[in-house]
Amino acid sequence: MKSVVGAQVCISVTHLDGLVTAKSAFHLSANYRSVMLVGQAEAVTEPDAKIASLRQFMEEHFPGRWDALRPVKSRNSKGL
């Protein structure tokens, strides 16, 4: 990931919810969700900036949820 900082990137993620089967092997399908993100990669190195980014993400998708969560702790002495 460090080698792409500053570069244009495309990240794709697919979440498979389930496989749907039928009596015939020719009639099966998959239920899934996917996203493609395109943009310029940026390194977030400061622990406070990482927490601020996480908080912003949570507040955009789950308004008010951040205040109900337990406090963020670093995993090691180097921070998040």
PyMOL commands that set and color helices and strands:
alter all, ss='L'
color gray80, all
select helices_A, chain A and resi 2-4+47-61+66-68
alter helices_A, ss='H'
color red, helices_A
select strands_A, chain A and resi 8-20+29-40
alter strands_A, ss='S'
color yellow, strands_A
deselect
rebuild
show_as cartoon
